[in-house]
């Protein structure tokens, strides 16, 4: 019986793969995470950072960033606000909403008429639902007459957010 090896992802070599495997669950929680990774993988911190930057630039990895637990930070009223706005204006309006401090992310999605008229989504964070509704009212003011309708969808449970993972060999 022959072993079947998963082929390397296009655009990465074996060292890149080791870096992705070592970081896909998060960076080490130390003051110098890239130096810790370098020590663990037998590389230099500069090589780790250079390879991660190249993989990000080439679209192999999307981003490197913190993923806060909003609930542990006291923001328990989180809701996805959904907006029906003119498609021609969605980019400009989304940039306005996305710049607000209470919004962690904002994006355009296709409508699914007749049941789902919304095309602009913005995750709004607040300490409770009352605060979220206050933020949503502020967004409605900001968008003005561009808003045809909107709603807020509150989470009923916490889901673990993770991206795609490579399989260890």
Backbone as a chain_set.jsonl record, in Angstrom:
{"seq": "XXXXXXXXXXXXXXXXXXXXXXXXXXXXXXXXXXXXXXXXXXXXXXXXXXXXXXXXXXXXXXXXXXXXXXXXXXXXXXXXXXXXXXXXXXXXXXXXXXXXXXXXXXXXXXXXXXXXXXXXXXXXXXXXXXXXXXXXXXXXXXXXXXXXXXXXXXXXXXXXXXXXXXXXX", "coords": {"N": [[0.853, -1.168, 0.0], [0.623, 2.184, -0.881], [1.615, 5.36, 0.41], [-0.383, 8.239, 0.342], [0.333, 11.441, -0.412], [-0.615, 14.696, 0.435], [-0.688, 17.173, -2.014], [1.466, 20.08, -2.198], [0.164, 23.326, -1.614], [-0.524, 25.521, -4.31], [2.014, 27.828, -5.004], [3.325, 27.822, -2.568], [6.107, 26.62, -0.664], [7.722, 23.869, 1.079], [8.698, 25.011, 3.451], [7.122, 27.322, 3.73], [4.699, 26.028, 4.122], [5.153, 24.791, 6.611], [5.286, 27.083, 8.2], [2.674, 28.11, 7.884], [1.198, 25.98, 9.016], [2.14, 26.197, 11.637], [1.109, 28.606, 12.435], [-1.613, 28.789, 11.913], [-3.519, 28.352, 13.896], [-3.151, 30.504, 15.435], [-0.865, 33.077, 16.517], [2.029, 32.647, 18.635], [1.495, 33.477, 22.049], [3.327, 35.522, 23.13], [5.801, 38.056, 23.876], [7.411, 38.446, 21.632], [6.389, 37.109, 19.059], [7.168, 36.267, 16.436], [9.844, 35.719, 16.692], [9.713, 33.584, 18.458], [8.385, 31.688, 16.857], [10.352, 31.421, 14.904], [12.441, 30.244, 16.379], [11.185, 27.838, 17.05], [10.851, 26.688, 14.524], [13.341, 26.621, 13.401], [14.292, 28.763, 11.884], [14.952, 32.197, 10.876], [13.658, 35.161, 12.484], [13.289, 37.269, 10.721], [13.082, 35.87, 8.304], [10.699, 34.441, 8.729], [8.84, 36.598, 8.94], [9.204, 37.804, 6.422], [8.407, 35.768, 4.652], [5.718, 35.433, 5.447], [4.722, 37.966, 4.767], [5.087, 37.893, 1.98], [3.387, 35.744, 1.305], [0.969, 36.858, 2.054], [0.845, 39.107, 0.37], [0.725, 37.769, -2.092], [-1.726, 36.639, -1.944], [-2.072, 34.18, -0.763], [-2.383, 33.877, 1.953], [-4.913, 35.601, 3.709], [-5.04, 37.574, 5.75], [-3.318, 38.856, 8.644], [-4.081, 39.142, 11.848], [-5.594, 40.297, 14.929], [-8.163, 38.467, 16.575], [-10.623, 39.374, 18.321], [-12.433, 38.355, 21.258], [-15.473, 39.337, 21.532], [-17.422, 39.018, 23.467], [-16.036, 38.417, 25.842], [-14.857, 40.85, 26.176], [-16.896, 42.37, 27.029], [-18.887, 43.085, 25.24], [-21.858, 42.168, 24.547], [-24.175, 42.39, 23.132], [-24.153, 41.979, 20.392], [-24.98, 42.419, 16.972], [-25.967, 41.632, 13.639], [-26.445, 44.039, 11.377], [-28.619, 44.607, 8.694], [-29.121, 45.913, 5.473], [-31.122, 47.471, 3.018], [-30.179, 49.01, 0.323], [-29.581, 51.194, -2.507], [-28.046, 49.46, -5.163], [-26.106, 50.744, -6.725], [-24.982, 52.509, -4.954], [-23.847, 51.083, -2.936], [-21.109, 50.591, -2.378], [-19.922, 53.081, -1.592], [-21.62, 53.747, 0.561], [-21.167, 51.542, 2.201], [-18.468, 51.954, 2.876], [-18.714, 54.223, 4.466], [-20.213, 53.223, 6.639], [-18.511, 51.165, 7.514], [-16.417, 52.611, 8.58], [-17.217, 53.386, 11.058], [-16.84, 53.298, 14.607], [-18.279, 51.429, 16.104], [-18.701, 49.337, 14.39], [-17.482, 46.299, 13.271], [-17.044, 44.916, 10.899], [-18.029, 45.254, 7.48], [-19.914, 44.539, 4.618], [-20.8, 43.789, 1.183], [-23.471, 41.875, -0.092], [-25.275, 39.604, -2.212], [-28.734, 40.148, -2.992], [-31.659, 38.159, -2.252], [-34.272, 37.978, -3.653], [-37.765, 37.18, -3.627], [-37.601, 37.133, -0.903], [-35.426, 38.07, 0.616], [-34.325, 41.162, 0.845], [-31.994, 42.533, 1.394], [-28.771, 43.999, 0.902], [-26.477, 45.024, 2.002], [-24.36, 44.524, 4.679], [-23.574, 44.882, 8.122], [-21.669, 44.338, 10.935], [-22.494, 45.069, 14.149], [-21.453, 46.194, 17.29], [-22.214, 46.152, 20.739], [-22.691, 46.774, 24.266], [-25.085, 45.791, 25.101], [-28.345, 44.907, 23.762], [-29.838, 47.253, 23.54], [-27.888, 49.24, 23.25], [-26.817, 48.412, 20.791], [-29.055, 48.854, 19.103], [-29.088, 51.644, 19.291], [-26.712, 52.289, 17.957], [-27.373, 51.293, 15.429], [-29.483, 52.992, 14.78], [-28.019, 55.318, 14.468], [-26.516, 54.631, 12.219], [-28.601, 54.455, 10.363], [-29.346, 57.145, 10.279], [-27.009, 58.216, 9.181], [-27.023, 57.019, 6.646], [-29.363, 57.997, 5.615], [-31.8, 58.92, 3.207], [-31.11, 56.869, 1.524], [-31.65, 54.423, 2.564], [-33.876, 51.832, 2.205], [-35.01, 49.801, 3.652], [-34.297, 48.066, 6.747], [-32.821, 45.79, 9.16], [-32.029, 44.046, 12.228], [-30.088, 41.338, 13.111], [-29.714, 39.282, 15.748], [-27.248, 37.362, 17.457], [-27.742, 34.01, 18.532], [-26.188, 32.172, 19.677], [-22.724, 31.53, 20.418], [-20.373, 31.09, 17.939], [-17.452, 29.387, 16.986], [-14.966, 31.1, 15.305], [-13.13, 30.354, 12.543], [-10.711, 30.115, 9.955], [-9.931, 28.523, 6.804], [-8.094, 25.509, 7.173], [-4.906, 23.966, 6.88], [-4.095, 20.542, 6.488], [-2.183, 18.664, 8.772], [0.706, 16.752, 7.97]], "CA": [[0.0, 0.0, 0.0], [1.426, 3.404, -0.986], [1.109, 6.528, 1.134], [-0.817, 9.329, -0.531], [0.719, 12.714, 0.189], [-1.35, 15.871, -0.039], [0.239, 18.064, -2.738], [1.612, 21.422, -1.645], [-0.684, 24.351, -2.22], [0.169, 26.279, -5.345], [2.632, 29.064, -4.555], [4.069, 27.708, -1.314], [7.034, 25.502, -0.584], [7.616, 23.115, 2.332], [8.929, 25.92, 4.585], [5.889, 28.105, 3.861], [3.681, 25.137, 4.696], [5.461, 24.653, 8.045], [4.91, 28.354, 8.836], [1.208, 28.154, 7.921], [0.749, 25.014, 10.024], [2.511, 26.684, 12.975], [0.411, 29.86, 12.768], [-3.032, 28.813, 11.545], [-4.364, 28.418, 15.097], [-2.807, 31.742, 16.128], [0.546, 33.316, 16.833], [2.337, 32.407, 20.055], [1.146, 34.611, 22.926], [4.554, 35.976, 23.787], [6.113, 39.424, 23.464], [8.041, 38.433, 20.306], [5.883, 35.861, 18.48], [7.904, 35.819, 15.251], [11.092, 35.131, 17.175], [9.359, 32.277, 19.007], [8.161, 30.81, 15.703], [11.657, 31.171, 14.288], [13.139, 29.262, 17.216], [10.474, 26.554, 16.937], [10.964, 26.14, 13.177], [14.72, 26.625, 12.938], [14.446, 29.826, 10.894], [15.14, 33.499, 11.505], [12.434, 35.948, 12.578], [13.172, 38.018, 9.461], [12.583, 34.959, 7.267], [9.279, 34.2, 9.032], [8.076, 37.794, 8.571], [9.302, 37.993, 4.972], [7.565, 34.758, 3.999], [4.315, 35.76, 5.715], [4.376, 39.14, 3.955], [4.977, 37.456, 0.588], [2.17, 34.941, 1.157], [-0.167, 37.78, 2.129], [0.867, 39.894, -0.873], [0.346, 36.887, -3.196], [-3.088, 36.157, -1.737], [-2.086, 32.823, -0.212], [-3.073, 34.116, 3.215], [-5.699, 36.822, 3.55], [-4.662, 38.619, 6.697], [-2.758, 38.507, 9.941], [-4.69, 40.117, 12.743], [-6.217, 39.826, 16.16], [-9.568, 38.103, 16.529], [-11.056, 39.559, 19.703], [-13.659, 37.726, 21.725], [-16.267, 40.492, 21.94], [-18.156, 38.703, 24.698], [-15.117, 38.576, 26.978], [-14.569, 42.277, 26.298], [-18.092, 43.014, 27.555], [-19.821, 43.428, 24.171], [-22.708, 40.978, 24.483], [-25.376, 42.675, 22.358], [-23.724, 42.047, 18.999], [-26.001, 42.114, 15.982], [-25.678, 41.908, 12.238], [-27.438, 44.925, 10.774], [-28.76, 44.333, 7.267], [-29.631, 47.138, 4.864], [-31.537, 47.495, 1.619], [-29.763, 50.294, -0.24], [-29.372, 51.067, -3.955], [-26.814, 48.751, -5.532], [-25.132, 51.699, -7.26], [-24.393, 53.269, -3.849], [-23.461, 50.183, -1.847], [-19.681, 50.716, -2.05], [-19.723, 54.334, -0.85], [-22.335, 53.639, 1.826], [-20.453, 50.547, 3.004], [-17.263, 52.581, 3.421], [-19.14, 55.103, 5.567], [-20.59, 52.382, 7.778], [-17.324, 50.448, 7.968], [-15.529, 53.523, 9.3], [-17.741, 53.648, 12.398], [-16.166, 52.562, 15.679], [-19.129, 50.334, 16.591], [-18.823, 48.328, 13.332], [-16.218, 45.566, 13.093], [-16.89, 44.623, 9.479], [-19.161, 45.656, 6.652], [-19.695, 43.969, 3.298], [-21.884, 43.696, 0.21], [-23.898, 40.52, -0.42], [-26.402, 39.659, -3.149], [-30.105, 40.009, -2.497], [-32.357, 36.938, -2.669], [-35.667, 38.398, -3.742], [-38.467, 38.232, -2.901], [-37.546, 36.89, 0.545], [-34.303, 38.735, 1.282], [-34.032, 42.351, 0.051], [-30.827, 43.244, 1.929], [-27.536, 43.849, 0.128], [-25.355, 45.592, 2.743], [-24.33, 43.924, 6.014], [-22.598, 45.513, 9.02], [-21.681, 43.767, 12.282], [-22.516, 46.158, 15.12], [-21.149, 45.705, 18.632], [-22.655, 46.96, 21.864], [-22.702, 46.044, 25.54], [-26.381, 45.124, 25.169], [-29.138, 45.147, 22.551], [-30.237, 48.672, 23.5], [-26.761, 49.977, 22.663], [-26.75, 48.056, 19.366], [-30.119, 49.593, 18.417], [-28.667, 53.047, 19.211], [-25.729, 52.358, 16.869], [-28.089, 51.07, 14.171], [-30.2, 54.247, 14.494], [-26.993, 56.259, 13.976], [-26.223, 54.219, 10.844], [-29.756, 54.853, 9.551], [-29.212, 58.6, 10.071], [-25.873, 58.413, 8.285], [-27.403, 56.594, 5.306], [-30.45, 58.872, 5.177], [-32.831, 58.455, 2.277], [-30.626, 55.712, 0.768], [-32.156, 53.194, 3.195], [-35.265, 51.47, 1.902], [-35.409, 49.026, 4.83], [-33.172, 47.45, 7.457], [-33.172, 44.944, 10.295], [-30.873, 43.617, 13.013], [-30.138, 39.913, 13.443], [-28.879, 39.053, 16.924], [-26.748, 36.005, 17.624], [-28.378, 33.209, 19.584], [-25.111, 31.417, 20.311], [-21.384, 31.894, 19.977], [-19.737, 30.114, 17.072], [-16.016, 29.581, 16.876], [-14.614, 31.601, 13.98], [-11.836, 29.915, 12.044], [-10.591, 30.058, 8.511], [-9.525, 27.239, 6.262], [-6.9, 24.956, 7.806], [-4.164, 22.924, 6.185], [-3.966, 19.312, 7.256], [-0.813, 18.27, 9.093], [1.026, 15.519, 7.238]], "C": [[0.898, 1.229, 0.0], [0.775, 4.52, -0.18], [0.731, 7.597, 0.123], [-0.51, 10.626, 0.188], [-0.119, 13.827, -0.417], [-0.365, 16.768, -0.789], [0.317, 19.422, -2.047], [0.663, 22.369, -2.349], [0.135, 25.109, -3.251], [0.74, 27.562, -4.75], [3.353, 28.98, -3.222], [4.985, 26.499, -1.368], [6.88, 24.842, 0.795], [7.816, 24.022, 3.555], [7.708, 26.808, 4.811], [4.811, 27.277, 4.541], [3.904, 24.959, 6.193], [5.048, 25.915, 8.801], [3.391, 28.447, 8.954], [0.68, 27.198, 8.986], [1.015, 25.516, 11.444], [1.702, 27.905, 13.397], [-1.096, 29.814, 12.555], [-3.978, 28.794, 12.74], [-4.069, 29.674, 15.912], [-1.313, 31.85, 16.356], [0.791, 32.981, 18.294], [2.036, 33.659, 20.881], [2.342, 34.971, 23.795], [4.875, 37.361, 23.246], [6.732, 39.5, 22.07], [7.636, 37.159, 19.569], [6.67, 35.364, 17.27], [9.252, 35.216, 15.633], [10.844, 33.742, 17.771], [9.124, 31.27, 17.884], [9.487, 30.431, 15.045], [12.429, 30.113, 15.075], [12.5, 27.883, 17.074], [10.711, 25.885, 15.584], [12.385, 26.118, 12.629], [14.977, 27.631, 11.829], [14.796, 31.118, 11.62], [13.794, 34.22, 11.557], [12.221, 36.743, 11.296], [12.627, 37.132, 8.342], [11.1, 34.648, 7.483], [8.452, 35.387, 8.542], [8.07, 38.008, 7.062], [8.389, 37.015, 4.233], [6.082, 35.04, 4.232], [3.866, 36.961, 4.882], [4.2, 38.749, 2.492], [3.696, 36.655, 0.377], [0.918, 35.825, 1.228], [-0.265, 38.591, 0.833], [0.369, 39.063, -2.054], [-1.054, 36.293, -3.029], [-3.186, 34.736, -1.211], [-2.712, 32.845, 1.186], [-3.748, 35.474, 3.102], [-5.232, 37.923, 4.482], [-4.015, 37.999, 7.918], [-3.317, 39.555, 10.892], [-5.27, 39.46, 13.971], [-7.681, 39.493, 15.909], [-10.082, 38.201, 17.963], [-12.314, 38.755, 20.009], [-14.504, 38.856, 22.302], [-17.006, 40.243, 23.247], [-17.275, 38.882, 25.924], [-14.743, 40.03, 27.209], [-15.787, 43.068, 26.779], [-19.117, 43.409, 26.517], [-20.694, 42.211, 23.9], [-23.971, 41.189, 23.663], [-25.125, 42.691, 20.867], [-24.825, 41.629, 18.03], [-25.546, 42.459, 14.581], [-26.798, 42.807, 11.712], [-27.428, 44.66, 9.273], [-29.556, 45.473, 6.645], [-29.996, 46.913, 3.415], [-31.236, 48.898, 1.111], [-29.574, 50.115, -1.749], [-28.027, 50.416, -4.265], [-25.729, 49.7, -6.028], [-24.394, 52.449, -6.15], [-23.756, 52.389, -2.777], [-21.993, 50.348, -1.439], [-19.417, 51.952, -1.18], [-20.385, 54.245, 0.524], [-21.648, 52.639, 2.762], [-19.181, 51.116, 3.615], [-17.61, 53.509, 4.576], [-19.46, 54.292, 6.823], [-19.351, 51.705, 8.37], [-16.357, 51.307, 8.755], [-16.0, 53.796, 10.732], [-17.074, 52.75, 13.436], [-16.966, 51.348, 16.153], [-19.256, 49.184, 15.596], [-17.475, 47.634, 13.143], [-15.989, 45.183, 11.64], [-18.19, 44.914, 8.749], [-18.898, 45.121, 5.245], [-20.984, 43.906, 2.482], [-22.186, 42.219, -0.038], [-25.076, 40.617, -1.387], [-27.744, 39.514, -2.425], [-30.638, 38.638, -2.936], [-33.852, 37.233, -2.635], [-36.556, 37.206, -4.084], [-38.299, 38.142, -1.383], [-36.486, 37.696, 1.283], [-33.866, 39.947, 0.463], [-32.699, 43.027, 0.394], [-29.556, 42.943, 1.132], [-26.303, 44.419, 0.834], [-25.449, 45.11, 4.187], [-23.262, 44.623, 6.849], [-22.753, 44.913, 10.417], [-21.5, 44.894, 13.283], [-22.332, 45.582, 16.513], [-21.618, 46.698, 19.688], [-22.658, 46.116, 23.127], [-24.012, 45.308, 25.76], [-27.158, 45.477, 23.9], [-29.576, 46.6, 22.426], [-29.129, 49.493, 22.847], [-26.625, 49.664, 21.17], [-27.819, 48.816, 18.585], [-29.78, 51.08, 18.297], [-27.658, 53.225, 18.073], [-26.415, 52.2, 15.511], [-28.888, 52.323, 13.785], [-29.237, 55.294, 13.942], [-26.625, 55.93, 12.525], [-27.362, 54.655, 9.925], [-29.717, 56.354, 9.265], [-28.128, 58.895, 9.047], [-26.251, 58.082, 6.838], [-28.567, 57.403, 4.736], [-31.444, 58.204, 4.257], [-32.387, 57.258, 1.434], [-31.198, 54.406, 1.3], [-33.614, 52.983, 2.827], [-35.846, 50.639, 3.041], [-34.145, 48.48, 5.487], [-33.705, 46.607, 8.603], [-31.886, 44.65, 11.054], [-31.092, 42.159, 13.396], [-29.178, 39.674, 14.601], [-28.464, 37.589, 16.994], [-27.52, 35.301, 18.73], [-27.37, 32.314, 20.286], [-23.781, 31.846, 19.717], [-20.83, 30.749, 19.133], [-18.248, 30.415, 17.012], [-15.689, 29.981, 15.441], [-13.223, 31.101, 13.616], [-11.862, 29.957, 10.529], [-10.237, 28.654, 8.069], [-8.233, 26.788, 6.946], [-6.242, 23.958, 6.882], [-4.11, 21.701, 7.076], [-2.487, 19.062, 7.546], [-0.539, 16.948, 8.365], [1.102, 14.343, 8.165]], "O": [[1.834, 1.311, 0.795], [-0.449, 4.615, -0.097], [1.456, 7.827, -0.845], [-1.032, 10.881, 1.273], [-0.306, 13.888, -1.632], [0.694, 17.092, -0.251], [-0.633, 19.86, -1.398], [0.395, 22.224, -3.542], [1.338, 25.311, -3.082], [0.03, 28.301, -4.068], [3.94, 29.968, -2.781], [4.691, 25.498, -2.02], [6.008, 25.221, 1.577], [7.17, 23.82, 4.583], [7.301, 27.024, 5.953], [4.102, 27.76, 5.423], [2.945, 24.975, 6.966], [4.523, 25.832, 9.912], [2.874, 28.82, 10.007], [-0.192, 27.568, 9.773], [0.21, 25.287, 12.347], [1.617, 28.21, 14.587], [-1.795, 30.731, 12.984], [-5.137, 29.188, 12.605], [-4.671, 29.885, 16.965], [-0.594, 30.851, 16.383], [-0.133, 33.024, 19.106], [2.303, 34.776, 20.437], [2.36, 34.754, 25.007], [4.279, 37.793, 22.259], [6.591, 40.518, 21.392], [8.434, 36.228, 19.458], [6.825, 34.155, 17.096], [9.74, 34.303, 14.966], [11.662, 32.836, 17.609], [9.604, 30.138, 17.947], [9.71, 29.277, 14.681], [13.002, 29.193, 14.49], [13.203, 26.877, 16.987], [10.768, 24.658, 15.499], [12.612, 25.648, 11.514], [15.787, 27.383, 10.935], [14.922, 31.129, 12.845], [12.897, 33.925, 10.768], [11.088, 36.876, 10.834], [11.814, 37.576, 7.531], [10.331, 34.597, 6.522], [7.477, 35.207, 7.813], [7.038, 38.357, 6.49], [7.685, 37.399, 3.299], [5.275, 34.901, 3.313], [2.755, 36.969, 4.351], [3.272, 39.216, 1.832], [2.994, 36.857, -0.613], [-0.07, 35.565, 0.542], [-1.351, 38.738, 0.273], [-0.329, 39.583, -2.924], [-1.511, 35.53, -3.88], [-4.268, 34.148, -1.21], [-3.471, 31.948, 1.553], [-3.217, 36.388, 2.473], [-5.049, 39.066, 4.064], [-4.141, 36.805, 8.188], [-3.037, 40.743, 10.736], [-5.418, 38.24, 14.045], [-8.353, 40.16, 15.122], [-9.993, 37.241, 18.729], [-13.145, 38.511, 19.134], [-14.279, 39.286, 23.434], [-17.192, 41.163, 24.044], [-17.715, 39.436, 26.932], [-14.355, 40.404, 28.316], [-15.721, 44.289, 26.921], [-20.132, 44.013, 26.864], [-20.323, 41.33, 23.123], [-24.764, 40.26, 23.51], [-25.844, 43.376, 20.14], [-25.509, 40.626, 18.236], [-24.837, 43.441, 14.36], [-27.951, 42.387, 11.614], [-26.37, 44.509, 8.661], [-30.54, 45.941, 7.218], [-29.272, 46.248, 2.675], [-31.947, 49.851, 1.427], [-29.422, 48.987, -2.216], [-27.0, 50.784, -3.695], [-24.547, 49.472, -5.77], [-23.301, 52.969, -6.377], [-23.187, 52.901, -1.814], [-21.677, 50.251, -0.254], [-18.755, 51.857, -0.146], [-19.785, 54.62, 1.532], [-21.561, 52.868, 3.969], [-18.848, 50.793, 4.756], [-16.874, 53.574, 5.561], [-19.031, 54.635, 7.925], [-19.173, 51.68, 9.587], [-15.553, 50.781, 9.524], [-15.259, 54.374, 11.527], [-16.784, 51.584, 13.168], [-16.381, 50.344, 16.56], [-19.855, 48.158, 15.918], [-16.46, 48.282, 12.889], [-14.843, 45.131, 11.193], [-19.283, 44.835, 9.309], [-17.783, 45.237, 4.736], [-22.091, 43.962, 3.017], [-21.27, 41.408, -0.177], [-25.8, 41.613, -1.379], [-27.854, 38.849, -1.395], [-30.121, 38.037, -3.878], [-34.582, 36.809, -1.739], [-36.106, 36.298, -4.783], [-38.809, 38.995, -0.657], [-36.645, 37.972, 2.472], [-33.122, 39.799, -0.506], [-32.32, 43.999, -0.258], [-29.298, 41.804, 0.743], [-25.193, 44.306, 0.313], [-26.482, 45.265, 4.837], [-22.177, 44.923, 6.352], [-23.83, 44.97, 11.01], [-20.484, 45.589, 13.274], [-22.978, 44.6, 16.877], [-21.445, 47.91, 19.553], [-22.629, 44.887, 23.062], [-24.065, 44.329, 26.504], [-26.685, 46.252, 23.068], [-29.673, 47.122, 21.316], [-29.396, 50.339, 21.994], [-26.346, 50.561, 20.374], [-27.531, 49.365, 17.521], [-30.143, 51.714, 17.306], [-27.735, 54.193, 17.315], [-26.074, 52.897, 14.555], [-28.963, 52.674, 12.608], [-29.595, 56.066, 13.052], [-26.444, 56.829, 11.704], [-27.118, 55.167, 8.832], [-30.015, 56.788, 8.152], [-28.311, 59.724, 8.156], [-25.844, 58.785, 5.913], [-28.735, 57.484, 3.519], [-31.876, 57.075, 4.491], [-33.198, 56.687, 0.705], [-31.233, 53.402, 0.589], [-34.471, 53.825, 3.094], [-37.029, 50.754, 3.359], [-33.076, 48.436, 4.878], [-34.877, 46.695, 8.971], [-30.791, 44.962, 10.587], [-32.138, 41.792, 13.931], [-27.967, 39.842, 14.454], [-29.23, 36.694, 16.637], [-27.901, 35.911, 19.728], [-27.65, 31.763, 21.351], [-23.728, 32.45, 18.646], [-20.82, 29.594, 19.558], [-17.844, 31.578, 16.989], [-16.075, 29.303, 14.488], [-12.25, 31.397, 14.311], [-12.92, 29.845, 9.909], [-10.243, 27.716, 8.866], [-7.376, 27.614, 7.259], [-6.915, 23.197, 6.186], [-4.084, 21.825, 8.3], [-1.64, 19.23, 6.668], [-1.442, 16.135, 8.171], [1.361, 13.224, 7.722]]}, "num_chains": 1, "name": "protein.A"}
